[in-house]
Amino acid sequence: MNADVIIIGGGIAGCSAAFHLAESGVSTLLLDRGEISGEASGVNMGGLGASGWGNSPGLQEYLTMGSLNIFKKLQLELGYDIEFRQSGSFTAIHTENQYSYAQSMVIESQKNAFNLQLLSPYEAKSLEPELNLDLFGYIYSPTRGQADPYKTTQAFSKAALHAGLKVQTTTEVIGITSSDSVWHVETNKGNNAAQSVVIAAGAWSKNIGEMVGVNIPVKPVVGQMWSTEPLPPRVFGTIASIESSFHWMEKPYVDDKSPPELTHFGDERVTRHLYGRQRRSGEIIFGGDRRNSGFSKSIDAAGIEVNKTHASEVLPLLSGLPVSSTWSGLMPFSDDGKPVIGRIPKHDNLFVVSGLGSSGFGRGPAAGMLIADLVCRGESHPVLLESDPARFAS
Ligand SMILES: Cc1cc2nc3c(=O)[nH]c(=O)nc-3n(C[C@H](O)[C@H](O)[C@H](O)COP(=O)(O)OP(=O)(O)OC[C@H]3O[C@@H](n4cnc5c(N)ncnc54)[C@H](O)[C@@H]3O)c2cc1C
């Protein structure tokens, strides 16, 4: 056998799983058809959406707050400079209706011991000087943070290599079979065998599942971003808008075949979504659109314009700055919008960690840790009940 465990996919989920397995002394081989951090995990906005453990932590809190602790460990204990900062986050409120929604959401979350505050524009601008004073207000989340996505995913793989991980990049998995309790993973560069396999192939997880006749209902959703030229430090926290969550609260699905919480129905926009920050290297970066366009990563120029207008409503300094570059990536959205993390039914020692959607960078580290824990102990952490792939089994 080549290893105890083969992981398919070198994004944040696969690299974190590899790190936690290798750190526990499990012999692990990671395969990626491209490079480590070559897909969504390397090109995302870098926002970490943790708002506290709350009174009764469930899967979301384990993934967000658990990941936050792992980001801290990578940078503060293991010494990797991943540009992590617990910078806080500001979510802009544009209308009176959005304000009422934000108010009840913040009151409810405070009752449940989450760390959200409703700030007037004046209070918010005292903390984040470029915010627009003429909006209705901002939700402030001091626990949220940011990190460089490419450096972070690379840091997981380096830490895992240090702990004994073997990695093969430019190695595409093209088939999987099992015999006598051994998994045989066929690639363009030859075959590998292991006792266990973890599918961590992001937006391509469904394709890998099909190789063993398993339905992993994860669809690719394209997200795109743009950036300014580098500027001196002007934006310190991460920036968002409540417009999309207000819309999705009122209309949860665009249709019954698409994953929830998209910005488009076909080519038609249904809402505007917004996230952004300033990188350490100075570029202010923003994005938000979520389109169901298959595996196409082509940029929708009109969408970039809409997003820039939206961002400029929150940070007026952006209106005078040209777009200097654009890029895109594919997010793994499950059919019900929830993560897919756990043991695949009816197949011994076959696992999946996927469906992390639009917040897989901030949740991937803990998702990888939880799947590594399941592979090592053979027993699921109770919070994984919510992400159990068995919910899709027929
Ligand atoms: C524009 C954009 C902005 C985003 N912003 C944020 C944000 O601010 N915060 C946040 O938390 N999340 C954000 N996300 C979401 C986040 O990036 C993803 O949820 C996360 O990176 C998914 O990680 P993953 O490891 O599951 O998948 P990926 O990073 O896609 O990794 C999967 C890997 O599997 C490999 N693979 C696929 N098929 C095969 C095969 N047959 N053989 C071998 N290897 C294979 C691929 O090459 C790839 O490297 C954003 C995403 C995008 C696109």
The ligand as a Tripos MOL2 file, in Angstrom:
@<TRIPOS>MOLECULE
LIG
   53    58     1     0     0
SMALL
NO_CHARGES

@<TRIPOS>ATOM
      1 C1        -14.2970   34.3490   -5.4800 C.3       1 LIG1
      2 C2        -14.4400   33.5520   -4.2200 C.ar      1 LIG1
      3 C3        -14.4560   34.2130   -2.9910 C.ar      1 LIG1
      4 C4        -14.5950   33.4790   -1.8110 C.ar      1 LIG1
      5 N1        -14.5010   34.1380   -0.6060 N.ar      1 LIG1
      6 C5        -14.5030   33.4020    0.5460 C.ar      1 LIG1
      7 C6        -14.2900   34.0450    1.7960 C.ar      1 LIG1
      8 O1        -14.0390   35.2430    1.8900 O.2       1 LIG1
      9 N2        -14.3450   33.2850    2.9180 N.ar      1 LIG1
     10 C7        -14.5880   31.9450    2.8760 C.ar      1 LIG1
     11 O2        -14.6460   31.3330    3.9440 O.2       1 LIG1
     12 N3        -14.7520   31.2970    1.6970 N.ar      1 LIG1
     13 C8        -14.7200   31.9990    0.5400 C.ar      1 LIG1
     14 N4        -14.8830   31.3540   -0.6650 N.ar      1 LIG1
     15 C9        -15.2060   29.9150   -0.6860 C.3       1 LIG1
     16 C10       -13.9670   29.0350   -0.4850 C.3       1 LIG1
     17 O3        -12.9200   29.4650   -1.3120 O.3       1 LIG1
     18 C11       -14.3010   27.5640   -0.7890 C.3       1 LIG1
     19 O4        -15.4530   27.1520   -0.0850 O.3       1 LIG1
     20 C12       -13.1580   26.6450   -0.3730 C.3       1 LIG1
     21 O5        -11.9320   27.1210   -0.8670 O.3       1 LIG1
     22 C13       -13.3930   25.2110   -0.8350 C.3       1 LIG1
     23 O6        -12.2590   24.4710   -0.4930 O.3       1 LIG1
     24 P1        -12.1040   22.9710   -0.9620 P.3       1 LIG1
     25 O7        -10.8260   22.4780   -0.3970 O.co2     1 LIG1
     26 O8        -13.3590   22.2190   -0.6240 O.co2     1 LIG1
     27 O9        -12.0630   23.0390   -2.5750 O.3       1 LIG1
     28 P2        -10.9350   23.5710   -3.6110 P.3       1 LIG1
     29 O10       -10.1350   24.6700   -3.0780 O.co2     1 LIG1
     30 O11       -11.6610   23.7950   -4.8950 O.co2     1 LIG1
     31 O12        -9.9680   22.3150   -3.7570 O.3       1 LIG1
     32 C14       -10.3860   21.1380   -4.4210 C.3       1 LIG1
     33 C15        -9.1660   20.5330   -5.0910 C.3       1 LIG1
     34 O13        -9.5330   19.2650   -5.6690 O.3       1 LIG1
     35 C16        -8.7470   19.0770   -6.8170 C.3       1 LIG1
     36 N5         -9.3780   18.0880   -7.6910 N.ar      1 LIG1
     37 C17       -10.5860   18.1540   -8.2940 C.ar      1 LIG1
     38 N6        -10.7900   17.0520   -9.0390 N.ar      1 LIG1
     39 C18        -9.6800   16.2700   -8.9320 C.ar      1 LIG1
     40 C19        -9.2810   15.0260   -9.4800 C.ar      1 LIG1
     41 N7        -10.0620   14.3210  -10.3320 N.pl3     1 LIG1
     42 N8         -8.0650   14.5160   -9.1520 N.ar      1 LIG1
     43 C20        -7.2390   15.1870   -8.2860 C.ar      1 LIG1
     44 N9         -7.5780   16.3940   -7.7570 N.ar      1 LIG1
     45 C21        -8.7750   16.9200   -8.0630 C.ar      1 LIG1
     46 C22        -8.7110   20.4780   -7.4530 C.3       1 LIG1
     47 O14        -7.5980   20.5950   -8.3370 O.3       1 LIG1
     48 C23        -8.6120   21.3770   -6.2300 C.3       1 LIG1
     49 O15        -7.2770   21.7700   -5.9480 O.3       1 LIG1
     50 C24       -14.7640   32.0640   -1.8710 C.ar      1 LIG1
     51 C25       -14.7190   31.4070   -3.1080 C.ar      1 LIG1
     52 C26       -14.5560   32.1230   -4.2790 C.ar      1 LIG1
     53 C27       -14.5060   31.4120   -5.5960 C.3       1 LIG1
@<TRIPOS>BOND
     1     1     2 1
     2     2     3 ar
     3     2    52 ar
     4     3     4 ar
     5     4     5 ar
     6     4    50 ar
     7     5     6 ar
     8     6     7 ar
     9     6    13 1
    10     7     8 2
    11     7     9 ar
    12     9    10 ar
    13    10    11 2
    14    10    12 ar
    15    12    13 ar
    16    13    14 ar
    17    14    15 1
    18    14    50 ar
    19    15    16 1
    20    16    17 1
    21    16    18 1
    22    18    19 1
    23    18    20 1
    24    20    21 1
    25    20    22 1
    26    22    23 1
    27    23    24 1
    28    24    25 2
    29    24    26 1
    30    24    27 1
    31    27    28 1
    32    28    29 2
    33    28    30 1
    34    28    31 1
    35    31    32 1
    36    32    33 1
    37    33    34 1
    38    33    48 1
    39    34    35 1
    40    35    36 1
    41    35    46 1
    42    36    37 ar
    43    36    45 ar
    44    37    38 ar
    45    38    39 ar
    46    39    40 ar
    47    39    45 ar
    48    40    41 1
    49    40    42 ar
    50    42    43 ar
    51    43    44 ar
    52    44    45 ar
    53    46    47 1
    54    46    48 1
    55    48    49 1
    56    50    51 ar
    57    51    52 ar
    58    52    53 1
@<TRIPOS>SUBSTRUCTURE
     1 LIG1         1 GROUP 0 **** ****
